[in-house]
Structure formats: C-alpha cells, structure tokens
C-alpha cells in the first residue's frame, strides 16, 4: 500500500509541475549555439539579393547606457536555424528562399535566464526583395528582481535601415566550436 501511495504521489501533475524543467525553446529558434563575433568597420553596404531569393538584413541598434559594463550579443535564427549574431551596434545579412519564415532573436549568454529570452516574428519573403529587421537592446529593471534588459525585434523601413547601415559596422560571426 505504501509503495502504491508513493507511486501515485510521484506521478501526480502537482509533483511533476514542481520538478525543475528545461526552458521551452520556440520552434523558430533551434538548439543553443554560441557565436564568435567580430566587427568589420570598413563595410557599410548590402549585397544584392541572390537570384530567386530575398535578402534579410538584421540590425542591432545598441546605445550604451550609463554604467554599462558589457556589450550584448544577440543571435538570429531563421526557421529554427541560427544564421548569425551581432554584438553591439552592427548589422549582417543573409539570403532566404521565398515563402513564409519565422525569425527568432535571443541573447547569447551563459545565464540560462538571459539566454532563454526570445523575440519572435514571422514574415513572408518574395524573391528579389530586401527585408530589414532591427533589435534594440535596452537596459531596464524588473520591479522586484534588479537589473534586466529588454529587446524588441521589429521590421524597419528601408530609409532608416540604410541610414543605420551607413553608421554601423558589419558583423562577422561564426559558431564557436
């Protein structure tokens, strides 16, 4: 009887909910990857889209806040595959096939609490077109937990994007081994 009671308690939903669980990773993001990132300060323009594809440009607009001690790295995934990362104010671009796509932006951090913060957005790509998306990390604060950062992934019009690209370095990133 005791064994049956222990089995029932351990398999109950209440007990299962209190167990430590892994964070849910959105489908648009994919498995955790860390990037090494360098800035090329000589590049301030975009290539043309590949034939039959769209070009997607990802811009991180980071403004250093008072007392900032680090520069955030933000990764971007397309349809569950990480395609690159920015560190601080920078940009990079990549090709995408025509059709519906899902973007995921996430902090790159050793802290699971920070790296599991996601910004998600869908869009439909057309061959030959250029799509601009911006993420703007901002320092903030939790009401009761101290320091926090917010980030908003949003589409950007071509005029603003071209201006930002003219002032920012190109981000060169590759997965760390």
C-alpha positions as CSV (number, residue, x, y, z in Angstrom):
1,X,0.0,0.0,0.0
2,X,2.8,2.4,0.9
3,X,4.5,1.7,-2.4
4,X,1.3,2.5,-4.3
5,X,0.8,5.7,-2.5
6,X,4.4,6.9,-3.2
7,X,3.9,6.0,-6.9
8,X,0.7,8.0,-7.1
9,X,2.3,11.0,-5.4
10,X,5.4,11.0,-7.6
11,X,3.4,10.6,-10.8
12,X,0.8,13.3,-9.9
13,X,0.7,16.5,-12.0
14,X,1.3,18.7,-8.9
15,X,4.6,17.0,-8.2
16,X,5.6,17.0,-11.9
17,X,5.0,20.8,-12.1
18,X,7.3,21.4,-9.1
19,X,10.1,19.5,-10.7
20,X,12.8,21.5,-12.5
21,X,12.1,21.6,-16.2
22,X,14.1,22.7,-19.2
23,X,13.1,26.1,-20.7
24,X,10.9,25.8,-23.8
25,X,12.8,26.7,-26.9
26,X,10.5,28.2,-29.6
27,X,10.4,26.3,-32.8
28,X,11.8,29.3,-34.7
29,X,15.0,29.3,-32.6
30,X,16.6,25.9,-32.6
31,X,19.1,24.3,-30.3
32,X,21.5,26.6,-28.4
33,X,24.5,27.8,-30.4
34,X,27.2,30.4,-29.3
35,X,28.8,32.7,-31.9
36,X,32.2,34.4,-32.1
37,X,31.6,37.9,-33.4
38,X,33.9,40.5,-34.9
39,X,33.1,43.9,-36.4
40,X,34.3,45.0,-39.9
41,X,34.2,48.7,-39.7
42,X,35.1,49.1,-43.4
43,X,31.7,47.7,-44.7
44,X,28.6,49.9,-44.8
45,X,26.5,48.5,-47.6
46,X,24.5,45.5,-48.6
47,X,24.9,43.0,-51.4
48,X,22.1,42.5,-53.8
49,X,19.7,39.5,-53.2
50,X,20.8,36.2,-54.8
51,X,18.8,35.3,-57.9
52,X,15.5,33.8,-56.9
53,X,15.9,34.7,-53.2
54,X,15.2,37.5,-50.8
55,X,17.9,39.3,-48.7
56,X,17.2,39.7,-44.9
57,X,19.2,42.3,-43.0
58,X,19.4,42.1,-39.2
59,X,20.4,45.3,-37.4
60,X,21.3,45.6,-33.7
61,X,20.9,49.2,-32.6
62,X,22.6,49.4,-29.3
63,X,23.1,52.6,-27.3
64,X,25.4,52.3,-24.3
65,X,23.5,53.1,-21.1
66,X,25.1,54.7,-18.1
67,X,27.2,52.3,-16.1
68,X,27.1,49.7,-18.9
69,X,29.9,47.1,-18.4
70,X,29.4,44.8,-21.4
71,X,28.1,44.8,-25.0
72,X,25.2,42.4,-25.6
73,X,25.4,39.8,-28.3
74,X,22.1,38.9,-30.0
75,X,21.7,35.8,-32.2
76,X,19.2,35.5,-35.0
77,X,17.6,32.3,-36.2
78,X,15.5,31.7,-39.4
79,X,13.1,28.8,-39.2
80,X,14.9,27.0,-36.4
81,X,18.5,27.5,-37.6
82,X,20.8,30.1,-36.2
83,X,22.2,32.3,-39.1
84,X,24.4,34.8,-37.2
85,X,24.9,37.2,-34.4
86,X,25.5,40.9,-33.8
87,X,27.5,42.4,-30.9
88,X,26.6,46.0,-30.0
89,X,25.6,48.3,-32.8
90,X,26.1,46.3,-36.0
91,X,24.4,44.6,-38.9
92,X,24.6,41.4,-41.1
93,X,22.5,40.0,-43.9
94,X,21.7,36.6,-45.3
95,X,19.6,35.0,-48.1
96,X,16.2,33.5,-47.7
97,X,14.1,31.5,-50.1
98,X,10.7,32.9,-51.0
99,X,7.8,32.0,-48.7
100,X,6.8,32.2,-45.0
101,X,9.5,32.4,-42.5
102,X,9.9,32.7,-38.7
103,X,12.6,34.8,-37.0
104,X,13.9,34.3,-33.5
105,X,16.2,36.7,-31.7
106,X,17.9,35.7,-28.5
107,X,20.6,36.9,-26.1
108,X,23.8,35.0,-26.2
109,X,24.6,34.5,-22.5
110,X,26.0,31.9,-20.1
111,X,23.0,32.7,-17.9
112,X,20.0,30.4,-18.8
113,X,17.6,33.1,-17.5
114,X,19.0,35.6,-20.0
115,X,19.6,33.3,-23.0
116,X,16.0,32.0,-22.8
117,X,14.5,35.4,-23.5
118,X,13.2,35.3,-27.1
119,X,11.8,37.8,-29.6
120,X,9.8,36.2,-32.4
121,X,8.4,37.5,-35.7
122,X,7.1,36.0,-38.9
123,X,7.3,37.4,-42.4
124,X,6.7,36.4,-46.0
125,X,9.7,36.7,-48.3
126,X,9.5,37.5,-52.0
127,X,12.3,36.8,-54.4
128,X,14.4,39.9,-55.2
129,X,13.2,41.9,-52.2
130,X,15.2,43.1,-49.2
131,X,13.7,42.9,-45.6
132,X,15.1,44.9,-42.7
133,X,14.7,43.9,-39.1
134,X,16.0,45.7,-36.0
135,X,16.6,44.7,-32.5
136,X,17.2,47.4,-29.9
137,X,18.5,46.1,-26.6
138,X,17.8,48.5,-23.7
139,X,18.8,48.4,-20.1
140,X,15.8,48.3,-17.7
141,X,14.8,46.9,-14.4
142,X,12.5,44.2,-13.1
143,X,10.1,45.6,-10.4
144,X,11.5,43.3,-7.8
145,X,14.5,41.4,-9.3
146,X,17.0,44.1,-10.1
147,X,18.6,44.7,-13.5
148,X,17.0,43.4,-16.7
149,X,17.3,44.1,-20.4
150,X,14.6,44.4,-22.9
151,X,14.8,43.8,-26.7
152,X,12.3,44.4,-29.4
153,X,12.5,42.7,-32.8
154,X,10.7,44.8,-35.4
155,X,10.6,45.5,-39.1
156,X,12.4,48.7,-40.2
157,X,11.7,50.8,-43.3
158,X,14.4,50.9,-45.9
159,X,15.3,54.6,-45.3
160,X,16.0,54.1,-41.6
161,X,17.8,50.8,-42.3
162,X,20.1,52.3,-44.9
163,X,21.0,55.1,-42.6
164,X,21.8,52.7,-39.7
165,X,23.9,50.5,-42.0
166,X,25.9,53.6,-43.1
167,X,26.8,54.3,-39.5
168,X,27.3,50.7,-38.2
169,X,30.0,48.0,-38.8
170,X,29.2,44.8,-40.5
171,X,29.0,41.9,-38.0
172,X,31.1,38.8,-39.0
173,X,30.0,35.8,-36.9
174,X,30.5,32.1,-36.9
175,X,29.5,29.3,-34.4
176,X,32.0,28.6,-31.7
177,X,33.4,25.1,-31.7
